[in-house]
Amino acid sequence: MAKMKLKSHSGAKKRFFKTASGKFAYRKCSRSHILEYKSPKRLRTLKQTGYVNEALADQMKKLLPYA
C-alpha cells in the first residue's frame, strides 16, 4: 500500500518560506498602512526579512513538510 502524503499547514504556507540555506523566513507585518507616524528607522527594520528561531525550526518542518 502506498504511503500517505502529508498536508502542509495552510496558514504557514502563506506566511513562511524556506531560504537557500535551509532557514525559515517571513516578511514582517505593519508595512501595509498607517505609515505616516512610523519613523523611517522603524520602516527600514520592518522592510527586512525576519527569521524563525532555531528552537521553532522543528515545528516549522512539521507544518511545511515539503518546503
CHARMM-style PDB file with segment names, atoms N, HN, CA, C and O in Angstrom:
ATOM      1  N   MET     1       0.834  -1.185   0.000  1.00  0.00      PROA
ATOM      2  CA  MET     1       0.000   0.000   0.000  1.00  0.00      PROA
ATOM      3  C   MET     1       0.881   1.250   0.000  1.00  0.00      PROA
ATOM      4  O   MET     1       1.917   1.295   0.664  1.00  0.00      PROA
ATOM      5  N   ALA     2       0.450   2.264  -0.756  1.00  0.00      PROA
ATOM      6  HN  ALA     2      -0.391   2.227  -1.295  1.00  0.00      PROA
ATOM      7  CA  ALA     2       1.233   3.490  -0.886  1.00  0.00      PROA
ATOM      8  C   ALA     2       1.185   4.301   0.403  1.00  0.00      PROA
ATOM      9  O   ALA     2       0.204   4.269   1.146  1.00  0.00      PROA
ATOM     10  N   LYS     3       2.259   5.019   0.642  1.00  0.00      PROA
ATOM     11  HN  LYS     3       3.056   5.044   0.038  1.00  0.00      PROA
ATOM     12  CA  LYS     3       2.337   5.872   1.830  1.00  0.00      PROA
ATOM     13  C   LYS     3       1.522   7.142   1.603  1.00  0.00      PROA
ATOM     14  O   LYS     3       1.517   7.699   0.505  1.00  0.00      PROA
ATOM     15  N   MET     4       0.841   7.590   2.639  1.00  0.00      PROA
ATOM     16  HN  MET     4       0.845   7.138   3.531  1.00  0.00      PROA
ATOM     17  CA  MET     4       0.008   8.790   2.525  1.00  0.00      PROA
ATOM     18  C   MET     4       0.881  10.041   2.464  1.00  0.00      PROA
ATOM     19  O   MET     4       1.931  10.119   3.101  1.00  0.00      PROA
ATOM     20  N   LYS     5       0.427  11.003   1.692  1.00  0.00      PROA
ATOM     21  HN  LYS     5      -0.426  10.939   1.174  1.00  0.00      PROA
ATOM     22  CA  LYS     5       1.125  12.273   1.637  1.00  0.00      PROA
ATOM     23  C   LYS     5       0.741  13.114   2.849  1.00  0.00      PROA
ATOM     24  O   LYS     5      -0.368  12.991   3.369  1.00  0.00      PROA
ATOM     25  N   LEU     6       1.658  13.967   3.298  1.00  0.00      PROA
ATOM     26  HN  LEU     6       2.559  14.067   2.876  1.00  0.00      PROA
ATOM     27  CA  LEU     6       1.389  14.873   4.407  1.00  0.00      PROA
ATOM     28  C   LEU     6       0.813  16.173   3.863  1.00  0.00      PROA
ATOM     29  O   LEU     6       1.173  16.623   2.775  1.00  0.00      PROA
ATOM     30  N   LYS     7      -0.085  16.766   4.635  1.00  0.00      PROA
ATOM     31  HN  LYS     7      -0.378  16.401   5.518  1.00  0.00      PROA
ATOM     32  CA  LYS     7      -0.642  18.051   4.221  1.00  0.00      PROA
ATOM     33  C   LYS     7       0.149  19.184   4.859  1.00  0.00      PROA
ATOM     34  O   LYS     7       0.532  19.113   6.027  1.00  0.00      PROA
ATOM     35  N   SER     8       0.385  20.226   4.076  1.00  0.00      PROA
ATOM     36  HN  SER     8       0.074  20.284   3.127  1.00  0.00      PROA
ATOM     37  CA  SER     8       1.031  21.429   4.599  1.00  0.00      PROA
ATOM     38  C   SER     8      -0.014  22.270   5.321  1.00  0.00      PROA
ATOM     39  O   SER     8      -1.186  22.269   4.945  1.00  0.00      PROA
ATOM     40  N   HSD     9       0.405  22.978   6.342  1.00  0.00      PROA
ATOM     41  HN  HSD     9       1.357  22.979   6.647  1.00  0.00      PROA
ATOM     42  CA  HSD     9      -0.482  23.866   7.088  1.00  0.00      PROA
ATOM     43  C   HSD     9      -0.781  25.095   6.234  1.00  0.00      PROA
ATOM     44  O   HSD     9       0.140  25.788   5.800  1.00  0.00      PROA
ATOM     45  N   SER    10      -2.062  25.368   5.993  1.00  0.00      PROA
ATOM     46  HN  SER    10      -2.810  24.806   6.345  1.00  0.00      PROA
ATOM     47  CA  SER    10      -2.440  26.440   5.068  1.00  0.00      PROA
ATOM     48  C   SER    10      -1.964  27.806   5.526  1.00  0.00      PROA
ATOM     49  O   SER    10      -1.505  28.608   4.713  1.00  0.00      PROA
ATOM     50  N   GLY    11      -2.068  28.081   6.829  1.00  0.00      PROA
ATOM     51  HN  GLY    11      -2.440  27.429   7.489  1.00  0.00      PROA
ATOM     52  CA  GLY    11      -1.635  29.381   7.340  1.00  0.00      PROA
ATOM     53  C   GLY    11      -0.142  29.555   7.248  1.00  0.00      PROA
ATOM     54  O   GLY    11       0.338  30.635   6.904  1.00  0.00      PROA
ATOM     55  N   ALA    12       0.611  28.498   7.553  1.00  0.00      PROA
ATOM     56  HN  ALA    12       0.221  27.620   7.833  1.00  0.00      PROA
ATOM     57  CA  ALA    12       2.070  28.575   7.492  1.00  0.00      PROA
ATOM     58  C   ALA    12       2.547  28.695   6.055  1.00  0.00      PROA
ATOM     59  O   ALA    12       3.544  29.362   5.779  1.00  0.00      PROA
ATOM     60  N   LYS    13       1.846  28.059   5.156  1.00  0.00      PROA
ATOM     61  HN  LYS    13       1.036  27.518   5.380  1.00  0.00      PROA
ATOM     62  CA  LYS    13       2.188  28.081   3.743  1.00  0.00      PROA
ATOM     63  C   LYS    13       2.148  29.501   3.175  1.00  0.00      PROA
ATOM     64  O   LYS    13       2.941  29.860   2.305  1.00  0.00      PROA
ATOM     65  N   LYS    14       1.196  30.307   3.693  1.00  0.00      PROA
ATOM     66  HN  LYS    14       0.552  30.015   4.400  1.00  0.00      PROA
ATOM     67  CA  LYS    14       1.036  31.669   3.212  1.00  0.00      PROA
ATOM     68  C   LYS    14       2.034  32.634   3.852  1.00  0.00      PROA
ATOM     69  O   LYS    14       2.302  33.697   3.293  1.00  0.00      PROA
ATOM     70  N   ARG    15       2.587  32.282   5.013  1.00  0.00      PROA
ATOM     71  HN  ARG    15       2.369  31.418   5.468  1.00  0.00      PROA
ATOM     72  CA  ARG    15       3.377  33.238   5.785  1.00  0.00      PROA
ATOM     73  C   ARG    15       4.876  32.961   5.824  1.00  0.00      PROA
ATOM     74  O   ARG    15       5.665  33.884   6.026  1.00  0.00      PROA
ATOM     75  N   PHE    16       5.280  31.716   5.636  1.00  0.00      PROA
ATOM     76  HN  PHE    16       4.639  30.966   5.472  1.00  0.00      PROA
ATOM     77  CA  PHE    16       6.686  31.354   5.775  1.00  0.00      PROA
ATOM     78  C   PHE    16       7.227  30.756   4.489  1.00  0.00      PROA
ATOM     79  O   PHE    16       6.485  30.165   3.705  1.00  0.00      PROA
ATOM     80  N   PHE    17       8.522  30.915   4.282  1.00  0.00      PROA
ATOM     81  HN  PHE    17       9.125  31.395   4.919  1.00  0.00      PROA
ATOM     82  CA  PHE    17       9.180  30.294   3.140  1.00  0.00      PROA
ATOM     83  C   PHE    17      10.568  29.850   3.565  1.00  0.00      PROA
ATOM     84  O   PHE    17      11.119  30.351   4.545  1.00  0.00      PROA
ATOM     85  N   LYS    18      11.120  28.919   2.832  1.00  0.00      PROA
ATOM     86  HN  LYS    18      10.673  28.512   2.036  1.00  0.00      PROA
ATOM     87  CA  LYS    18      12.420  28.368   3.166  1.00  0.00      PROA
ATOM     88  C   LYS    18      13.486  29.046   2.315  1.00  0.00      PROA
ATOM     89  O   LYS    18      13.306  29.211   1.108  1.00  0.00      PROA
ATOM     90  N   THR    19      14.587  29.437   2.933  1.00  0.00      PROA
ATOM     91  HN  THR    19      14.733  29.303   3.913  1.00  0.00      PROA
ATOM     92  CA  THR    19      15.673  30.084   2.222  1.00  0.00      PROA
ATOM     93  C   THR    19      16.605  29.027   1.625  1.00  0.00      PROA
ATOM     94  O   THR    19      16.446  27.833   1.882  1.00  0.00      PROA
ATOM     95  N   ALA    20      17.563  29.467   0.841  1.00  0.00      PROA
ATOM     96  HN  ALA    20      17.693  30.437   0.632  1.00  0.00      PROA
ATOM     97  CA  ALA    20      18.507  28.548   0.206  1.00  0.00      PROA
ATOM     98  C   ALA    20      19.382  27.842   1.229  1.00  0.00      PROA
ATOM     99  O   ALA    20      19.839  26.724   0.992  1.00  0.00      PROA
ATOM    100  N   SER    21      19.618  28.493   2.369  1.00  0.00      PROA
ATOM    101  HN  SER    21      19.247  29.401   2.561  1.00  0.00      PROA
ATOM    102  CA  SER    21      20.444  27.884   3.416  1.00  0.00      PROA
ATOM    103  C   SER    21      19.652  26.931   4.306  1.00  0.00      PROA
ATOM    104  O   SER    21      20.227  26.274   5.174  1.00  0.00      PROA
ATOM    105  N   GLY    22      18.326  26.848   4.098  1.00  0.00      PROA
ATOM    106  HN  GLY    22      17.859  27.382   3.393  1.00  0.00      PROA
ATOM    107  CA  GLY    22      17.506  25.926   4.865  1.00  0.00      PROA
ATOM    108  C   GLY    22      16.792  26.538   6.045  1.00  0.00      PROA
ATOM    109  O   GLY    22      16.102  25.831   6.780  1.00  0.00      PROA
ATOM    110  N   LYS    23      16.940  27.843   6.247  1.00  0.00      PROA
ATOM    111  HN  LYS    23      17.500  28.417   5.649  1.00  0.00      PROA
ATOM    112  CA  LYS    23      16.238  28.516   7.339  1.00  0.00      PROA
ATOM    113  C   LYS    23      14.829  28.890   6.889  1.00  0.00      PROA
ATOM    114  O   LYS    23      14.560  29.017   5.694  1.00  0.00      PROA
ATOM    115  N   PHE    24      13.939  29.064   7.857  1.00  0.00      PROA
ATOM    116  HN  PHE    24      14.158  28.960   8.827  1.00  0.00      PROA
ATOM    117  CA  PHE    24      12.588  29.525   7.559  1.00  0.00      PROA
ATOM    118  C   PHE    24      12.534  31.030   7.789  1.00  0.00      PROA
ATOM    119  O   PHE    24      13.015  31.529   8.807  1.00  0.00      PROA
ATOM    120  N   ALA    25      11.948  31.746   6.842  1.00  0.00      PROA
ATOM    121  HN  ALA    25      11.557  31.341   6.016  1.00  0.00      PROA
ATOM    122  CA  ALA    25      11.894  33.199   6.915  1.00  0.00      PROA
ATOM    123  C   ALA    25      10.459  33.661   6.701  1.00  0.00      PROA
ATOM    124  O   ALA    25       9.606  32.900   6.243  1.00  0.00      PROA
ATOM    125  N   TYR    26      10.207  34.934   7.044  1.00  0.00      PROA
ATOM    126  HN  TYR    26      10.900  35.552   7.416  1.00  0.00      PROA
ATOM    127  CA  TYR    26       8.882  35.526   6.874  1.00  0.00      PROA
ATOM    128  C   TYR    26       9.045  37.020   6.653  1.00  0.00      PROA
ATOM    129  O   TYR    26      10.086  37.600   6.962  1.00  0.00      PROA
ATOM    130  N   ARG    27       8.015  37.626   6.120  1.00  0.00      PROA
ATOM    131  HN  ARG    27       7.169  37.155   5.869  1.00  0.00      PROA
ATOM    132  CA  ARG    27       8.009  39.069   5.950  1.00  0.00      PROA
ATOM    133  C   ARG    27       7.310  39.688   7.154  1.00  0.00      PROA
ATOM    134  O   ARG    27       6.294  39.178   7.626  1.00  0.00      PROA
ATOM    135  N   LYS    28       7.861  40.783   7.640  1.00  0.00      PROA
ATOM    136  HN  LYS    28       8.687  41.197   7.257  1.00  0.00      PROA
ATOM    137  CA  LYS    28       7.344  41.392   8.862  1.00  0.00      PROA
ATOM    138  C   LYS    28       6.040  42.143   8.591  1.00  0.00      PROA
ATOM    139  O   LYS    28       5.789  42.607   7.478  1.00  0.00      PROA
ATOM    140  N   CYS    29       5.223  42.250   9.631  1.00  0.00      PROA
ATOM    141  HN  CYS    29       5.426  41.873  10.535  1.00  0.00      PROA
ATOM    142  CA  CYS    29       3.916  42.894   9.499  1.00  0.00      PROA
ATOM    143  C   CYS    29       4.028  44.403   9.748  1.00  0.00      PROA
ATOM    144  O   CYS    29       5.111  44.911  10.036  1.00  0.00      PROA
ATOM    145  N   SER    30       2.924  45.097   9.636  1.00  0.00      PROA
ATOM    146  HN  SER    30       2.044  44.684   9.402  1.00  0.00      PROA
ATOM    147  CA  SER    30       2.800  46.544   9.887  1.00  0.00      PROA
ATOM    148  C   SER    30       3.460  47.397   8.821  1.00  0.00      PROA
ATOM    149  O   SER    30       3.924  48.497   9.119  1.00  0.00      PROA
ATOM    150  N   ARG    31       3.514  46.911   7.571  1.00  0.00      PROA
ATOM    151  HN  ARG    31       3.136  46.017   7.330  1.00  0.00      PROA
ATOM    152  CA  ARG    31       4.102  47.681   6.488  1.00  0.00      PROA
ATOM    153  C   ARG    31       3.070  48.078   5.450  1.00  0.00      PROA
ATOM    154  O   ARG    31       3.431  48.636   4.414  1.00  0.00      PROA
ATOM    155  N   SER    32       1.793  47.805   5.699  1.00  0.00      PROA
ATOM    156  HN  SER    32       1.500  47.351   6.540  1.00  0.00      PROA
ATOM    157  CA  SER    32       0.810  47.998   4.638  1.00  0.00      PROA
ATOM    158  C   SER    32       0.055  49.328   4.717  1.00  0.00      PROA
ATOM    159  O   SER    32      -0.273  49.899   3.677  1.00  0.00      PROA
ATOM    160  N   HSD    33      -0.224  49.826   5.902  1.00  0.00      PROA
ATOM    161  HN  HSD    33       0.042  49.361   6.746  1.00  0.00      PROA
ATOM    162  CA  HSD    33      -1.000  51.072   6.007  1.00  0.00      PROA
ATOM    163  C   HSD    33      -0.635  51.799   7.292  1.00  0.00      PROA
ATOM    164  O   HSD    33       0.078  51.267   8.143  1.00  0.00      PROA
ATOM    165  N   ILE    34      -1.137  53.030   7.420  1.00  0.00      PROA
ATOM    166  HN  ILE    34      -1.716  53.462   6.728  1.00  0.00      PROA
ATOM    167  CA  ILE    34      -0.840  53.934   8.540  1.00  0.00      PROA
ATOM    168  C   ILE    34       0.677  54.088   8.692  1.00  0.00      PROA
ATOM    169  O   ILE    34       1.243  53.807   9.749  1.00  0.00      PROA
ATOM    170  N   LEU    35       1.312  54.537   7.623  1.00  0.00      PROA
ATOM    171  HN  LEU    35       0.852  54.766   6.765  1.00  0.00      PROA
ATOM    172  CA  LEU    35       2.769  54.659   7.609  1.00  0.00      PROA
ATOM    173  C   LEU    35       3.243  56.060   7.978  1.00  0.00      PROA
ATOM    174  O   LEU    35       4.444  56.274   8.143  1.00  0.00      PROA
ATOM    175  N   GLU    36       2.323  57.022   8.111  1.00  0.00      PROA
ATOM    176  HN  GLU    36       1.348  56.848   7.977  1.00  0.00      PROA
ATOM    177  CA  GLU    36       2.734  58.409   8.330  1.00  0.00      PROA
ATOM    178  C   GLU    36       3.456  58.613   9.655  1.00  0.00      PROA
ATOM    179  O   GLU    36       4.460  59.324   9.703  1.00  0.00      PROA
ATOM    180  N   TYR    37       2.967  58.008  10.723  1.00  0.00      PROA
ATOM    181  HN  TYR    37       2.152  57.431  10.684  1.00  0.00      PROA
ATOM    182  CA  TYR    37       3.564  58.271  12.031  1.00  0.00      PROA
ATOM    183  C   TYR    37       4.702  57.317  12.367  1.00  0.00      PROA
ATOM    184  O   TYR    37       5.358  57.490  13.394  1.00  0.00      PROA
ATOM    185  N   LYS    38       4.950  56.333  11.545  1.00  0.00      PROA
ATOM    186  HN  LYS    38       4.418  56.192  10.711  1.00  0.00      PROA
ATOM    187  CA  LYS    38       6.055  55.408  11.803  1.00  0.00      PROA
ATOM    188  C   LYS    38       7.348  56.045  11.316  1.00  0.00      PROA
ATOM    189  O   LYS    38       7.404  56.617  10.227  1.00  0.00      PROA
ATOM    190  N   SER    39       8.384  55.937  12.137  1.00  0.00      PROA
ATOM    191  HN  SER    39       8.339  55.472  13.021  1.00  0.00      PROA
ATOM    192  CA  SER    39       9.649  56.588  11.814  1.00  0.00      PROA
ATOM    193  C   SER    39      10.346  55.859  10.666  1.00  0.00      PROA
ATOM    194  O   SER    39      10.109  54.669  10.457  1.00  0.00      PROA
ATOM    195  N   PRO    40      11.201  56.560   9.923  1.00  0.00      PROA
ATOM    196  CA  PRO    40      11.939  55.920   8.831  1.00  0.00      PROA
ATOM    197  C   PRO    40      12.798  54.747   9.298  1.00  0.00      PROA
ATOM    198  O   PRO    40      12.946  53.757   8.582  1.00  0.00      PROA
ATOM    199  N   LYS    41      13.363  54.861  10.504  1.00  0.00      PROA
ATOM    200  HN  LYS    41      13.243  55.665  11.086  1.00  0.00      PROA
ATOM    201  CA  LYS    41      14.169  53.761  11.041  1.00  0.00      PROA
ATOM    202  C   LYS    41      13.299  52.524  11.262  1.00  0.00      PROA
ATOM    203  O   LYS    41      13.704  51.406  10.945  1.00  0.00      PROA
ATOM    204  N   ARG    42      12.112  52.735  11.804  1.00  0.00      PROA
ATOM    205  HN  ARG    42      11.784  53.643  12.061  1.00  0.00      PROA
ATOM    206  CA  ARG    42      11.193  51.620  12.053  1.00  0.00      PROA
ATOM    207  C   ARG    42      10.765  50.969  10.735  1.00  0.00      PROA
ATOM    208  O   ARG    42      10.673  49.744  10.648  1.00  0.00      PROA
ATOM    209  N   LEU    43      10.504  51.784   9.714  1.00  0.00      PROA
ATOM    210  HN  LEU    43      10.579  52.779   9.785  1.00  0.00      PROA
ATOM    211  CA  LEU    43      10.101  51.245   8.424  1.00  0.00      PROA
ATOM    212  C   LEU    43      11.240  50.477   7.762  1.00  0.00      PROA
ATOM    213  O   LEU    43      11.002  49.474   7.088  1.00  0.00      PROA
ATOM    214  N   ARG    44      12.466  50.936   7.948  1.00  0.00      PROA
ATOM    215  HN  ARG    44      12.659  51.750   8.495  1.00  0.00      PROA
ATOM    216  CA  ARG    44      13.620  50.212   7.392  1.00  0.00      PROA
ATOM    217  C   ARG    44      13.747  48.835   8.017  1.00  0.00      PROA
ATOM    218  O   ARG    44      14.011  47.854   7.322  1.00  0.00      PROA
ATOM    219  N   THR    45      13.558  48.757   9.345  1.00  0.00      PROA
ATOM    220  HN  THR    45      13.344  49.554   9.910  1.00  0.00      PROA
ATOM    221  CA  THR    45      13.684  47.457  10.002  1.00  0.00      PROA
ATOM    222  C   THR    45      12.514  46.537   9.643  1.00  0.00      PROA
ATOM    223  O   THR    45      12.680  45.319   9.579  1.00  0.00      PROA
ATOM    224  N   LEU    46      11.340  47.112   9.410  1.00  0.00      PROA
ATOM    225  HN  LEU    46      11.205  48.102   9.462  1.00  0.00      PROA
ATOM    226  CA  LEU    46      10.195  46.293   9.002  1.00  0.00      PROA
ATOM    227  C   LEU    46      10.357  45.761   7.583  1.00  0.00      PROA
ATOM    228  O   LEU    46       9.754  44.750   7.224  1.00  0.00      PROA
ATOM    229  N   LYS    47      11.165  46.438   6.781  1.00  0.00      PROA
ATOM    230  HN  LYS    47      11.655  47.260   7.073  1.00  0.00      PROA
ATOM    231  CA  LYS    47      11.401  46.009   5.406  1.00  0.00      PROA
ATOM    232  C   LYS    47      12.252  44.743   5.342  1.00  0.00      PROA
ATOM    233  O   LYS    47      12.179  43.985   4.375  1.00  0.00      PROA
ATOM    234  N   GLN    48      13.059  44.522   6.379  1.00  0.00      PROA
ATOM    235  HN  GLN    48      13.119  45.138   7.164  1.00  0.00      PROA
ATOM    236  CA  GLN    48      13.963  43.375   6.391  1.00  0.00      PROA
ATOM    237  C   GLN    48      13.199  42.075   6.628  1.00  0.00      PROA
ATOM    238  O   GLN    48      12.100  42.071   7.182  1.00  0.00      PROA
ATOM    239  N   THR    49      13.798  40.996   6.202  1.00  0.00      PROA
ATOM    240  HN  THR    49      14.691  41.000   5.751  1.00  0.00      PROA
ATOM    241  CA  THR    49      13.201  39.678   6.385  1.00  0.00      PROA
ATOM    242  C   THR    49      13.426  39.192   7.805  1.00  0.00      PROA
ATOM    243  O   THR    49      14.516  39.348   8.355  1.00  0.00      PROA
ATOM    244  N   GLY    50      12.395  38.603   8.398  1.00  0.00      PROA
ATOM    245  HN  GLY    50      11.510  38.477   7.951  1.00  0.00      PROA
ATOM    246  CA  GLY    50      12.529  38.004   9.715  1.00  0.00      PROA
ATOM    247  C   GLY    50      12.818  36.520   9.584  1.00  0.00      PROA
ATOM    248  O   GLY    50      12.381  35.884   8.625  1.00  0.00      PROA
ATOM    249  N   TYR    51      13.550  35.963  10.539  1.00  0.00      PROA
ATOM    250  HN  TYR    51      13.905  36.479  11.318  1.00  0.00      PROA
ATOM    251  CA  TYR    51      13.908  34.548  10.503  1.00  0.00      PROA
ATOM    252  C   TYR    51      13.337  33.837  11.720  1.00  0.00      PROA
ATOM    253  O   TYR    51      13.292  34.393  12.818  1.00  0.00      PROA
ATOM    254  N   VAL    52      12.904  32.606  11.509  1.00  0.00      PROA
ATOM    255  HN  VAL    52      12.941  32.154  10.618  1.00  0.00      PROA
ATOM    256  CA  VAL    52      12.336  31.799  12.585  1.00  0.00      PROA
ATOM    257  C   VAL    52      13.459  31.324  13.489  1.00  0.00      PROA
ATOM    258  O   VAL    52      14.530  30.941  13.017  1.00  0.00      PROA
ATOM    259  N   ASN    53      13.209  31.353  14.789  1.00  0.00      PROA
ATOM    260  HN  ASN    53      12.339  31.664  15.172  1.00  0.00      PROA
ATOM    261  CA  ASN    53      14.182  30.928  15.787  1.00  0.00      PROA
ATOM    262  C   ASN    53      14.516  29.450  15.602  1.00  0.00      PROA
ATOM    263  O   ASN    53      13.665  28.663  15.187  1.00  0.00      PROA
ATOM    264  N   GLU    54      15.760  29.076  15.910  1.00  0.00      PROA
ATOM    265  HN  GLU    54      16.451  29.715  16.247  1.00  0.00      PROA
ATOM    266  CA  GLU    54      16.197  27.684  15.764  1.00  0.00      PROA
ATOM    267  C   GLU    54      15.373  26.741  16.651  1.00  0.00      PROA
ATOM    268  O   GLU    54      15.183  25.576  16.302  1.00  0.00      PROA
ATOM    269  N   ALA    55      14.885  27.237  17.794  1.00  0.00      PROA
ATOM    270  HN  ALA    55      15.039  28.183  18.078  1.00  0.00      PROA
ATOM    271  CA  ALA    55      14.082  26.413  18.696  1.00  0.00      PROA
ATOM    272  C   ALA    55      12.752  26.015  18.051  1.00  0.00      PROA
ATOM    273  O   ALA    55      12.189  24.975  18.394  1.00  0.00      PROA
ATOM    274  N   LEU    56      12.249  26.824  17.130  1.00  0.00      PROA
ATOM    275  HN  LEU    56      12.707  27.668  16.852  1.00  0.00      PROA
ATOM    276  CA  LEU    56      10.969  26.546  16.485  1.00  0.00      PROA
ATOM    277  C   LEU    56      11.128  25.900  15.114  1.00  0.00      PROA
ATOM    278  O   LEU    56      10.128  25.644  14.443  1.00  0.00      PROA
ATOM    279  N   ALA    57      12.342  25.633  14.688  1.00  0.00      PROA
ATOM    280  HN  ALA    57      13.154  25.841  15.233  1.00  0.00      PROA
ATOM    281  CA  ALA    57      12.586  25.086  13.352  1.00  0.00      PROA
ATOM    282  C   ALA    57      11.960  23.706  13.188  1.00  0.00      PROA
ATOM    283  O   ALA    57      11.459  23.386  12.111  1.00  0.00      PROA
ATOM    284  N   ASP    58      11.980  22.883  14.237  1.00  0.00      PROA
ATOM    285  HN  ASP    58      12.388  23.143  15.112  1.00  0.00      PROA
ATOM    286  CA  ASP    58      11.387  21.550  14.151  1.00  0.00      PROA
ATOM    287  C   ASP    58       9.873  21.628  13.954  1.00  0.00      PROA
ATOM    288  O   ASP    58       9.300  20.835  13.206  1.00  0.00      PROA
ATOM    289  N   GLN    59       9.230  22.580  14.623  1.00  0.00      PROA
ATOM    290  HN  GLN    59       9.695  23.224  15.230  1.00  0.00      PROA
ATOM    291  CA  GLN    59       7.796  22.765  14.447  1.00  0.00      PROA
ATOM    292  C   GLN    59       7.473  23.211  13.025  1.00  0.00      PROA
ATOM    293  O   GLN    59       6.477  22.785  12.439  1.00  0.00      PROA
ATOM    294  N   MET    60       8.324  24.071  12.480  1.00  0.00      PROA
ATOM    295  HN  MET    60       9.133  24.416  12.956  1.00  0.00      PROA
ATOM    296  CA  MET    60       8.113  24.556  11.120  1.00  0.00      PROA
ATOM    297  C   MET    60       8.263  23.419  10.115  1.00  0.00      PROA
ATOM    298  O   MET    60       7.551  23.389   9.111  1.00  0.00      PROA
ATOM    299  N   LYS    61       9.161  22.499  10.364  1.00  0.00      PROA
ATOM    300  HN  LYS    61       9.740  22.524  11.180  1.00  0.00      PROA
ATOM    301  CA  LYS    61       9.337  21.355   9.462  1.00  0.00      PROA
ATOM    302  C   LYS    61       8.095  20.470   9.446  1.00  0.00      PROA
ATOM    303  O   LYS    61       7.781  19.866   8.421  1.00  0.00      PROA
ATOM    304  N   LYS    62       7.389  20.389  10.566  1.00  0.00      PROA
ATOM    305  HN  LYS    62       7.645  20.880  11.399  1.00  0.00      PROA
ATOM    306  CA  LYS    62       6.151  19.621  10.615  1.00  0.00      PROA
ATOM    307  C   LYS    62       5.021  20.358   9.891  1.00  0.00      PROA
ATOM    308  O   LYS    62       4.188  19.739   9.228  1.00  0.00      PROA
ATOM    309  N   LEU    63       5.004  21.684  10.027  1.00  0.00      PROA
ATOM    310  HN  LEU    63       5.680  22.187  10.565  1.00  0.00      PROA
ATOM    311  CA  LEU    63       3.951  22.465   9.373  1.00  0.00      PROA
ATOM    312  C   LEU    63       4.141  22.509   7.854  1.00  0.00      PROA
ATOM    313  O   LEU    63       3.168  22.499   7.101  1.00  0.00      PROA
ATOM    314  N   LEU    64       5.394  22.558   7.415  1.00  0.00      PROA
ATOM    315  HN  LEU    64       6.185  22.567   8.027  1.00  0.00      PROA
ATOM    316  CA  LEU    64       5.695  22.636   5.979  1.00  0.00      PROA
ATOM    317  C   LEU    64       6.616  21.472   5.590  1.00  0.00      PROA
ATOM    318  O   LEU    64       7.817  21.675   5.413  1.00  0.00      PROA
ATOM    319  N   PRO    65       6.074  20.268   5.456  1.00  0.00      PROA
ATOM    320  CA  PRO    65       6.932  19.107   5.222  1.00  0.00      PROA
ATOM    321  C   PRO    65       7.626  19.097   3.862  1.00  0.00      PROA
ATOM    322  O   PRO    65       8.675  18.469   3.721  1.00  0.00      PROA
ATOM    323  N   TYR    66       7.069  19.774   2.859  1.00  0.00      PROA
ATOM    324  HN  TYR    66       6.217  20.284   2.973  1.00  0.00      PROA
ATOM    325  CA  TYR    66       7.663  19.731   1.517  1.00  0.00      PROA
ATOM    326  C   TYR    66       8.320  21.040   1.121  1.00  0.00      PROA
ATOM    327  O   TYR    66       8.634  21.237  -0.053  1.00  0.00      PROA
ATOM    328  N   ALA    67       8.533  21.927   2.059  1.00  0.00      PROA
ATOM    329  HN  ALA    67       8.278  21.767   3.012  1.00  0.00      PROA
ATOM    330  CA  ALA    67       9.167  23.218   1.750  1.00  0.00      PROA
ATOM    331  C   ALA    67      10.672  23.047   1.608  1.00  0.00      PROA
ATOM    332  OT1 ALA    67      11.381  24.019   1.349  1.00  0.00      PROA
TER     333      ALA     67
END
